[in-house]
Amino acid sequence: MVNLEEKKERHLLVGVNLKKDDQDTQELMLELEELDRAAGAIPVKIITQSRDSYDSRTVLGKGKVEEIADLVNHLEIDAVVFNDELSGSQLRNLEEIIGCKILDRTTLILDIFASRARSKEGQYQVKLAQMKYRLPRIIGYSDYLSRTGGGIGTRGPGEQKLETDRRHVLREIRAVEQQLLKIETTRQTNRKKRQGQTIPIIALVGYTNTGKSTILNRMLELSGDETPKYVLAQDMLFATLDASLRTMKLNQTLPVIVSDTVGFVSQLPTHLVNAFKSTLEELYDADLIVHVLDASSDNVTLQAQTTEKILDDMGVLDKKILTVFNKMDLKENRDSVLYSQQFEDRIFISALNDDDMKRLIDKMVLLVTEDYKQTEFKFPFESMKYFDYFANRYDLENVVYDEFGVTFRTFVNQEDRQRFKEYINHESSIN
């Protein structure tokens, strides 16, 4: 029998602790270790060096690089992964001294995305991000790839494309951008259709592997849908790369659209953030943003800061945001998050617990429907154009026709209640 574990690459992880940097290097290295496992490798050892600044040739000092070269031979290492971005010349210099494949954090993340992207758009986005990242490094990369061959860090566009000249890569970039533009046009058309409907949108955002997809699946399960279309939910970094939209009824009454988005990670490559912002555009239309954190993680502060920075960059921090501390069943020191005053609207749950999920759904309903009331309208036949307006935007119930016109009930926002107040028969709060 073939031992699959033996086929995995053995990696040595390297980080630089800049004395002027406030970021916790230990946290970042632990995260790099998780990323390395997500890429399918075995992180064998972690090495860090404190420095005032990076060495322009090799990032680290000469002695530390030689020490790494000795460890590579002694521990039978296949690749050395640096937590910091490397230039093409640094890649080449390090590979010549150390004598094995050299990767950086960005290359590792891009490689994970390349292996996980399923939709055509996701694949194009990853390919574009890879080429834009490698373009300024192509002089060092073409040499480097021809020596290192395949494996982790080389998936995606492929070696041959990167070994051609800069003009060819630029042509490839333009071709991919054209393909993405076509997909973008289709998605914008679908988005406009959703904007025409007055159905609340809830967007799940947060760090990778905090349980967003699990929460969405549990919401579907508790919504009473007889044929729920579940999303992939696995205990791994970047299990979800493509945005998923699901329509359901919260508390089996209020129809909503729930969006599950790609998970974030600290120091996410700029090209990748820009590429995936298009799939996060539901945030602009969201009535409620649900920020999911892994309460059991030692990096919960880093998770929060990373997500908030991206939300701030997108200009959506002023929207209603509910912070969900998930995985409380795995949290040993509950007090460390239970008494945190950092988040104004927060709730503590385990997505696996029915009572917790019901509390979460009740909280979502409360926040998303502050502007909504269940309202009964009666339109005479001469005003049927208004009935069509509601039918195209709302989920109507108890539709009854008689000799005077049509009566129906639905959950309506304040703007439409005010606009059509003369046709209201009865209204009541959802909560």
QUIZI-V362971 format. One record per residue. N is the residue number from 0. RES is the residue in three letters. PHI is phi in whole degrees, -180 to 180 (NA if undefined). OMEGA is omega in whole degrees, -180 to 180 (NA if undefined). D_CENTER is the distance of its C-alpha to the mean C-alpha in whole Angstrom. Layout:
n={N;N}
res={RES;RES}
phi={PHI;PHI}
omega={OMEGA;OMEGA}
d_center={D_CENTER;D_CENTER}
This chain:
n={0;1;2;3;4;5;6;7;8;9;10;11;12;13;14;15;16;17;18;19;20;21;22;23;24;25;26;27;28;29;30;31;32;33;34;35;36;37;38;39;40;41;42;43;44;45;46;47;48;49;50;51;52;53;54;55;56;57;58;59;60;61;62;63;64;65;66;67;68;69;70;71;72;73;74;75;76;77;78;79;80;81;82;83;84;85;86;87;88;89;90;91;92;93;94;95;96;97;98;99;100;101;102;103;104;105;106;107;108;109;110;111;112;113;114;115;116;117;118;119;120;121;122;123;124;125;126;127;128;129;130;131;132;133;134;135;136;137;138;139;140;141;142;143;144;145;146;147;148;149;150;151;152;153;154;155;156;157;158;159;160;161;162;163;164;165;166;167;168;169;170;171;172;173;174;175;176;177;178;179;180;181;182;183;184;185;186;187;188;189;190;191;192;193;194;195;196;197;198;199;200;201;202;203;204;205;206;207;208;209;210;211;212;213;214;215;216;217;218;219;220;221;222;223;224;225;226;227;228;229;230;231;232;233;234;235;236;237;238;239;240;241;242;243;244;245;246;247;248;249;250;251;252;253;254;255;256;257;258;259;260;261;262;263;264;265;266;267;268;269;270;271;272;273;274;275;276;277;278;279;280;281;282;283;284;285;286;287;288;289;290;291;292;293;294;295;296;297;298;299;300;301;302;303;304;305;306;307;308;309;310;311;312;313;314;315;316;317;318;319;320;321;322;323;324;325;326;327;328;329;330;331;332;333;334;335;336;337;338;339;340;341;342;343;344;345;346;347;348;349;350;351;352;353;354;355;356;357;358;359;360;361;362;363;364;365;366;367;368;369;370;371;372;373;374;375;376;377;378;379;380;381;382;383;384;385;386;387;388;389;390;391;392;393;394;395;396;397;398;399;400;401;402;403;404;405;406;407;408;409;410;411;412;413;414;415;416;417;418;419;420;421;422;423;424;425;426;427;428;429;430}
res={MET;VAL;ASN;LEU;GLU;GLU;LYS;LYS;GLU;ARG;HIS;LEU;LEU;VAL;GLY;VAL;ASN;LEU;LYS;LYS;ASP;ASP;GLN;ASP;THR;GLN;GLU;LEU;MET;LEU;GLU;LEU;GLU;GLU;LEU;ASP;ARG;ALA;ALA;GLY;ALA;ILE;PRO;VAL;LYS;ILE;ILE;THR;GLN;SER;ARG;ASP;SER;TYR;ASP;SER;ARG;THR;VAL;LEU;GLY;LYS;GLY;LYS;VAL;GLU;GLU;ILE;ALA;ASP;LEU;VAL;ASN;HIS;LEU;GLU;ILE;ASP;ALA;VAL;VAL;PHE;ASN;ASP;GLU;LEU;SER;GLY;SER;GLN;LEU;ARG;ASN;LEU;GLU;GLU;ILE;ILE;GLY;CYS;LYS;ILE;LEU;ASP;ARG;THR;THR;LEU;ILE;LEU;ASP;ILE;PHE;ALA;SER;ARG;ALA;ARG;SER;LYS;GLU;GLY;GLN;TYR;GLN;VAL;LYS;LEU;ALA;GLN;MET;LYS;TYR;ARG;LEU;PRO;ARG;ILE;ILE;GLY;TYR;SER;ASP;TYR;LEU;SER;ARG;THR;GLY;GLY;GLY;ILE;GLY;THR;ARG;GLY;PRO;GLY;GLU;GLN;LYS;LEU;GLU;THR;ASP;ARG;ARG;HIS;VAL;LEU;ARG;GLU;ILE;ARG;ALA;VAL;GLU;GLN;GLN;LEU;LEU;LYS;ILE;GLU;THR;THR;ARG;GLN;THR;ASN;ARG;LYS;LYS;ARG;GLN;GLY;GLN;THR;ILE;PRO;ILE;ILE;ALA;LEU;VAL;GLY;TYR;THR;ASN;THR;GLY;LYS;SER;THR;ILE;LEU;ASN;ARG;MET;LEU;GLU;LEU;SER;GLY;ASP;GLU;THR;PRO;LYS;TYR;VAL;LEU;ALA;GLN;ASP;MET;LEU;PHE;ALA;THR;LEU;ASP;ALA;SER;LEU;ARG;THR;MET;LYS;LEU;ASN;GLN;THR;LEU;PRO;VAL;ILE;VAL;SER;ASP;THR;VAL;GLY;PHE;VAL;SER;GLN;LEU;PRO;THR;HIS;LEU;VAL;ASN;ALA;PHE;LYS;SER;THR;LEU;GLU;GLU;LEU;TYR;ASP;ALA;ASP;LEU;ILE;VAL;HIS;VAL;LEU;ASP;ALA;SER;SER;ASP;ASN;VAL;THR;LEU;GLN;ALA;GLN;THR;THR;GLU;LYS;ILE;LEU;ASP;ASP;MET;GLY;VAL;LEU;ASP;LYS;LYS;ILE;LEU;THR;VAL;PHE;ASN;LYS;MET;ASP;LEU;LYS;GLU;ASN;ARG;ASP;SER;VAL;LEU;TYR;SER;GLN;GLN;PHE;GLU;ASP;ARG;ILE;PHE;ILE;SER;ALA;LEU;ASN;ASP;ASP;ASP;MET;LYS;ARG;LEU;ILE;ASP;LYS;MET;VAL;LEU;LEU;VAL;THR;GLU;ASP;TYR;LYS;GLN;THR;GLU;PHE;LYS;PHE;PRO;PHE;GLU;SER;MET;LYS;TYR;PHE;ASP;TYR;PHE;ALA;ASN;ARG;TYR;ASP;LEU;GLU;ASN;VAL;VAL;TYR;ASP;GLU;PHE;GLY;VAL;THR;PHE;ARG;THR;PHE;VAL;ASN;GLN;GLU;ASP;ARG;GLN;ARG;PHE;LYS;GLU;TYR;ILE;ASN;HIS;GLU;SER;SER;ILE;ASN}
phi={NA;-78;-88;-65;-61;-68;-80;-72;-71;-100;-118;-107;-102;-130;-135;-114;-99;-75;-64;-89;-90;-83;-67;-77;-63;-62;-60;-65;-71;-64;-68;-60;-62;-66;-62;-63;-65;-63;-78;99;-106;-111;-74;-85;-156;-115;-128;-130;-138;-86;-144;-78;-158;-75;-78;-65;-89;-134;69;-96;-72;-58;-64;-69;-65;-66;-62;-65;-60;-65;-65;-58;-71;-69;-98;55;-84;-90;-155;-108;-111;-93;-75;-104;-66;-114;-81;-60;-69;-65;-57;-66;-63;-65;-66;-69;-79;-81;87;-149;-64;-116;-125;-122;-56;-64;-61;-64;-63;-62;-66;-62;-62;-64;-83;-106;-61;-111;-76;-61;-64;-59;-65;-65;-62;-66;-60;-64;-63;-63;-68;-68;-72;-84;-56;-69;-106;-66;-65;-77;-72;-61;-65;-63;-69;-65;-91;-83;73;-90;94;-61;100;-119;-77;113;-60;98;-69;-59;-63;-79;-91;-86;-76;-58;-64;-66;-64;-63;-64;-62;-61;-63;-64;-66;-61;-65;-64;-66;-64;-65;-65;-61;-61;-63;-67;-65;-63;-65;-66;-64;-64;-67;-66;-73;-96;-96;-116;-57;-114;-114;-110;-90;-132;148;-64;-67;67;-95;108;-60;-66;-64;-62;-62;-63;-68;-64;-63;-62;-86;-78;87;-65;-72;-129;-66;-100;-73;-105;-66;-135;-135;-82;-156;-69;59;-67;-110;-115;-108;-60;-120;-113;-133;-100;-153;-113;-73;54;57;-132;-88;-75;-140;-108;-112;-110;-102;-111;-61;-76;-97;-152;-65;56;-63;-52;-55;-60;-74;-60;-62;-66;-90;-63;-64;-82;-99;-66;-61;-62;-67;-97;-68;-82;-150;-104;-104;-93;-97;-118;-91;-63;-83;-83;-73;-102;-62;-67;-62;-57;-63;-65;-64;-66;-63;-64;-67;-63;-66;-60;-86;74;-120;-68;-84;-78;-64;-129;-106;-93;-112;-89;-93;65;-65;-67;-101;-84;-81;-99;-63;-61;-64;-115;-62;-106;-71;-102;-69;-115;-69;-107;-143;-147;-117;-144;-120;-62;-85;-100;-60;-63;-62;-66;-66;-63;-63;-63;-60;-67;-61;-59;-59;-76;-83;-113;-57;-98;-112;-138;-75;-130;-105;-113;-135;-109;-70;-59;-71;-114;-64;-63;-73;-62;-60;-58;-69;-63;-84;-120;-126;-93;-90;-130;51;-77;-131;-102;-140;-70;-99;156;-133;-120;-157;-123;-166;-89;-124;-77;-63;-59;-76;-65;-70;-65;-114;-61;-69;-102;-78;-91;-164;-145;-151;-69;-69;-91}
omega={-179;177;-177;-179;-179;-179;-178;177;177;-174;171;-176;-174;178;178;177;178;-174;-179;-177;-179;-176;-179;-178;-179;178;-178;180;176;177;177;178;177;178;-179;177;180;178;178;-178;175;176;-173;-175;177;179;175;176;176;-178;174;-179;179;171;-174;-178;-171;179;-180;175;-177;-178;-179;179;179;177;178;179;178;180;179;179;-175;-175;180;-178;178;-178;175;-176;179;180;-178;177;-179;174;179;-179;177;176;-177;-179;-179;-179;-180;-178;-174;174;174;-179;179;177;170;-175;-178;179;180;-180;179;179;177;179;-179;-178;-174;-176;-177;-178;179;-180;180;180;178;-179;179;-180;180;-180;179;-177;180;178;-175;-176;180;-179;-168;180;178;-174;-175;177;-175;-178;-179;-179;-173;180;-173;179;-177;-180;-178;179;178;-177;179;-176;-173;-179;-177;179;177;-176;-176;-179;179;179;178;177;177;179;180;-180;179;179;177;179;179;179;178;179;179;180;178;-178;178;177;179;180;179;177;179;180;178;178;179;177;-179;178;176;-179;176;179;177;-179;177;176;175;177;-179;-178;177;178;179;180;178;176;177;-179;-177;-179;180;177;-177;179;-178;178;-175;175;179;177;180;180;180;177;176;174;178;176;-178;-179;179;178;178;175;-178;177;177;-176;179;178;-173;177;178;170;179;-179;175;-172;178;179;180;174;-179;-179;176;-178;-177;-179;-178;177;-180;-178;-174;176;180;180;178;-173;175;179;-179;-178;-172;172;180;173;179;-177;-175;177;175;-176;-177;-176;174;-177;-174;178;177;177;-177;-178;-179;-178;-179;178;-180;177;178;179;-179;177;-177;-179;-180;178;174;-179;174;179;-178;173;-177;178;178;177;-180;-176;-179;180;-175;-176;-175;177;-176;-176;177;179;-175;-173;-176;180;-175;180;-176;-174;159;-178;-179;-177;-177;-178;178;-180;178;176;179;-179;177;180;177;180;-180;-176;-174;-175;177;-177;-173;172;174;-171;175;179;172;180;173;-176;-180;179;-176;178;178;175;178;178;-179;-178;-179;-174;-175;175;-172;178;176;178;-178;176;171;-175;-178;-178;-177;177;178;176;175;175;-171;178;-173;-178;-178;176;179;-177;-175;-174;-179;-179;-177;174;-176;175;179;179;177;-173;NA}
d_center={38;35;33;29;29;31;29;26;26;27;26;27;24;26;25;27;27;28;31;30;26;25;22;22;23;23;20;18;20;19;16;17;19;16;15;18;18;15;17;20;22;24;24;28;28;27;29;28;31;32;33;33;32;30;33;33;34;32;30;32;36;38;39;35;35;38;37;34;36;38;35;34;37;38;35;35;31;30;27;27;23;23;20;21;21;24;27;28;32;30;29;32;34;32;32;36;37;35;35;32;29;27;23;21;17;16;18;16;13;14;16;13;11;15;16;13;12;14;15;17;15;12;15;17;14;14;17;18;16;18;21;20;20;23;25;26;27;28;32;31;28;31;33;31;29;33;34;31;30;27;25;22;21;23;21;20;22;25;28;30;28;27;31;32;33;31;32;31;28;28;29;26;23;25;25;22;21;24;22;19;21;23;19;18;22;21;18;20;23;21;19;23;24;21;22;26;25;25;23;21;17;15;11;9;6;6;7;6;9;10;11;9;10;14;14;14;16;19;19;20;22;24;24;27;26;28;26;22;20;17;14;13;13;14;14;13;10;7;9;7;7;8;8;11;13;16;19;21;24;23;26;28;29;26;24;20;17;14;11;8;5;2;2;5;8;12;13;10;13;14;14;11;10;12;12;8;10;12;9;8;12;12;12;15;17;16;19;16;13;13;11;11;12;14;18;19;17;20;17;16;17;15;12;13;14;11;9;13;13;10;11;15;15;14;17;15;16;20;18;19;16;17;16;16;17;16;18;21;23;22;23;26;27;26;28;25;23;25;27;24;25;22;20;23;21;20;21;21;20;20;18;21;24;25;26;23;21;24;24;21;21;24;23;20;23;25;23;22;26;27;28;29;32;34;36;39;41;44;44;48;48;49;45;43;41;39;39;37;35;34;33;31;29;29;29;33;35;39;40;44;46;50;53;51;48;44;43;39;37;33;31;31;30;32;33;34;36;38;38;40;41;45;43;42;44;42;39;37;34;31;31}
